[in-house]
């Protein structure tokens, strides 16, 4: 089954279905578990169609329990703040070798500091701060934030990469909310879609019907505040066909990103398609502007655009802004331009 035709619910989990998976979570020195940690584990457990025969649960007492290392190629799921595991392996072998890189972090990992319940994003410079004062027994509404990361880790040099899912709240409420997000078909369809990568900030709110009421899933409200590194499925439909050698240049076309038709402005989107073709041939690499321009002139630019005033960098900037509006990640770095592609199709109407 192709990526495009797979059920949306399966996209976030599909690589975990295909291999053994290890789940890291924290416990207390006395062996006790927080209620919401247990609920988070239950949420994760129910998504595996083969049961738990290929799932290893790894409880960690920070600073006490030696961390079990994942086998090469084994899927990795981390519940909770990675820094709290106090593991050099998690930090140096997993977090430092993620693709795409993790661009969300906690402002502080010290519970006594103000920034403990604040997430920071280095891509947009924003802070996401959950309210304090959670100890009031009369409180009926609780709010939190969580980071959700889906990507690839390569903990062992020379070995294949592994799917990696990180669900970390500024408290256990946020972590629980993150597990609910990743097991909700509706939310996955709305915010992750066909993308094999996702990175976002999740707002989690819980409203209790009465004091002392249990924390139940129906009382949760989840909202994706910001998302990054979402890959896109690009589909191009060319209207009519000219001579074989020039057919991309001389016909009109429609562009669909994640099955949604994007705005017109073909001059701009021709630059985007040139980048997409280069990116398809060299995934995970930054493409220099001169190579995008060369591909553009060779494959897409009509004669009216071949003069020297054509500025692909300016055109791409506008396109990237539109893509980010839809949660698709595209970036310009010192090395060049990068687009995360889930797939690229060309058809002729």
VENLIN-V461844 format. One record per residue. SS is DSSP state (H for helix, E for strand, - for the rest). OMEGA is omega as a letter, one per 40 degrees, with the letter a starting at -180 (* if undefined). Layout:
ss=<SS & SS>
omega=<OMEGA & OMEGA>
This chain:
ss=<- & - & - & - & - & - & - & H & H & H & H & - & - & H & H & H & H & - & - & - & E & E & E & E & E & E & - & - & - & - & - & - & - & - & H & H & H & H & H & H & H & H & H & H & H & - & - & - & - & - & - & - & - & - & E & E & E & E & E & E & - & - & - & - & - & - & - & - & - & - & - & - & - & - & E & E & E & E & E & - & - & H & H & H & H & - & - & H & H & H & H & H & H & H & H & H & H & E & E & - & - & - & - & E & E & E & - & - & - & - & - & - & - & H & H & H & H & E & E & E & E & - & - & - & - & - & E & E & E & - & - & - & - & - & - & - & - & - & - & - & E & E & E & E & E & E & E & E & E & E & E & E & E & - & - & - & - & - & - & - & - & E & E & E & E & E & E & E & E & - & - & H & H & H & H & H & H & H & H & H & H & H & - & - & H & H & H & H & H & H & H & - & - & - & - & - & - & E & E & E & E & E & E & E & E & E & E & - & - & - & - & - & - & - & - & - & H & H & H & E & E & E & E & E & E & E & E & E & - & E & - & E & E & E & E & E & E & E & E & - & - & - & - & H & H & H & - & - & - & - & - & E & E & E & E & E & E & - & - & E & E & - & - & - & - & H & H & H & H & H & H & H & H & H & H & H & H & H & H & H & H & - & - & - & - & - & E & - & H & H & H & H & H & H & H & H & H & H & H & H & - & - & H & H & H & - & - & - & - & - & - & H & H & H & H & H & H & H & H & H & H & H & H & H & H & - & - & E & - & E & E & E & E & - & - & E & E & E & E & - & E & E & E & E & E & E & E & E & ->
omega=<a & i & a & a & i & i & a & a & a & a & a & a & a & a & i & i & a & a & i & a & i & a & i & i & a & i & a & a & a & a & a & i & i & a & a & i & i & i & i & i & i & i & a & a & a & a & a & a & a & a & a & a & a & a & i & i & a & i & a & i & a & i & a & a & i & a & i & a & i & i & i & i & a & i & a & i & i & i & a & a & i & a & a & i & a & a & i & a & a & a & a & a & a & a & a & a & i & i & e & a & i & a & i & i & i & a & i & i & i & a & a & a & a & a & a & a & a & i & i & i & a & i & a & i & a & i & i & a & i & a & i & i & a & a & a & a & a & a & i & i & a & a & a & i & i & i & i & a & i & a & a & i & i & a & a & a & i & i & i & i & a & i & a & i & i & a & a & i & i & i & a & i & i & i & i & i & i & i & i & i & a & i & i & a & a & a & i & i & a & a & a & i & a & a & i & i & i & i & a & i & a & i & a & i & i & i & i & i & a & i & i & i & a & i & a & a & a & a & i & i & a & i & i & a & i & i & a & i & i & a & a & i & a & i & a & i & i & a & a & a & i & i & a & a & a & a & i & a & a & a & i & i & i & a & i & i & a & i & i & a & a & a & i & a & a & i & i & a & i & i & i & i & i & i & a & i & i & a & i & a & a & a & i & i & i & a & i & a & a & i & i & a & i & i & a & a & a & a & a & a & i & a & a & a & a & i & a & a & i & a & a & a & i & i & a & a & i & i & i & i & i & i & a & i & i & i & i & a & i & a & i & i & i & a & a & a & a & i & i & a & i & i & a & a & i & i & i & a & *>
